[in-house]
Each structure stands twice: as C-alpha cells, then as structure tokens.
Amino acid sequence: VLRGRGIQWLDAVRAGSSYHHCPLLKKAIHTFKFGRIPGLAGHLASLIAINLPSQIPEGAVLCPVPLHWSRHHLRGFNQSELLAGELSARTQLPVRFLLSRVRATGFQSHRSRSERLVSLQDAFVCREQSMPSSVILIDDLATTGATLDACARVLKERGVRHVEGWVVAHG
C-alpha cells in the first residue's frame, strides 16, 4: 500500500484515526499545533497508543519528527516531541533525537504531493553517529507521508534497517 502511494523508505505507518473523516480530531490537532495548547499531547498520544502493534521491533527507539528552529521558536514547542514523550511513558521505548531539520520547508498543508517532495529534499540530517536498527518516527499527522518518508530515507541511508511512522491521524 505504501509503495503505491510513492512512499519508498518507510516500512509501515500506523495512525490512530483518519484526519478527513473526523472533524473533531482535525480541530484538536489544529488547536494543538496552531493554538499552542501543548496540554493536548496526552489525549492525542492516546489515539496513537490504541493502535500500537502487538510486536514492536526489538531495540526500537522513538524519534520525533523535527521542526526547523524558526518554527519551533514561533510555536514554542515541537508537537512531535511532546507526543513522543507521552508514548515513551506508555511503551517504555526511549526517545532519541536522531534528526535535525536543517532548512525551513514552509507549511506543507497547502502543497501538492509533488511540491511537498521537492520542498523536503535535503531538509533532514542525522544528528548522531550511532544508529539503532529500528526507528519509530513520531508525528501528529501524515497526509501524503512525504515528511515521514524523507526522514526515513536519511535514517536508512545511515544504516537503520526498519523505519515506521506512528501518527495521530492520516489524511
């Protein structure tokens, strides 16, 4: 299914719900990010938690999708980091900040899939030399999967064998 959507690097994506078919969830995610309400992280992480796989790859770590420093400064927090922290508390999986976003990519929500792919080229780099064998990327939303796939590419090019994404909702 992923390959048919143009996803090349991700091994799996797990979502708590559908974004487009749940207007209250759509509003909650928007409020979380743009209304700057970090207290919603626990509630949104619970949606991811209900969909966790029965088998998590051994040695897996949680890795929040990074924001560019300018977006982090504007928002005051990275929603993916908050979600990863909540999920770590529930799963006992460690959080590792393996990636950095080295250039601003702008808002992805109003772009087509092809525009997203272009804007995400070379946007992420690995921060660490030592890589785990399995990484679970954490984000709030996956619409086209382009951001998760761009992160997965960088990780796999550095030797990570298995990369999946856990998100609150898919679009």
Steps between C-alpha positions, in 0.01 A plus 500: 500500500779744589692441179186569298487846662857580402643422843841342443680492835240443772423142599164578665276781620260461791233761565254537783228630272411660169546875479244581232218290641522634854440876519544513879841337474593738221409791728693348793819456296469852361447639852793298634742640242376843403305588813813407693328272750770248595271348764318313224804277443387229744153474349634486144771249594229272640359473146836375379529264798173321424642397163840374611618176343515188713865456401734797507841438342765419760724793583259750344521864599250782461620795293289814477486665158700819550383853438727762352629728777299794367171306517590367844565854618171626355291217648691467825512120484528210259174305504682183391734521800205529737326202338823296512539575870146385572548183297832427667330512839240249377731262311830540688670554163776762516473829313802588289540823309670346197403762243525873442308707250775710347287727289153644523255324272197721557150377565434172320122500541427713192740322267447217257688175549757589234556844656548339841758260363701785349480714814620212721809411294808520721297652785607239760836377625605251766624649826667185633766262376367190674170387357255246640378219277135609526349849522141602555439852373239692699287776349153640536378457145587316181316624195717392207770342716766713329649637823520158665649351185764775477599429861505124436728548201763682705482235774526207260790660317677502838436129555166476681332180381136562597318834509132549565284797584248532781261791461182627661320504165549438131350722234 
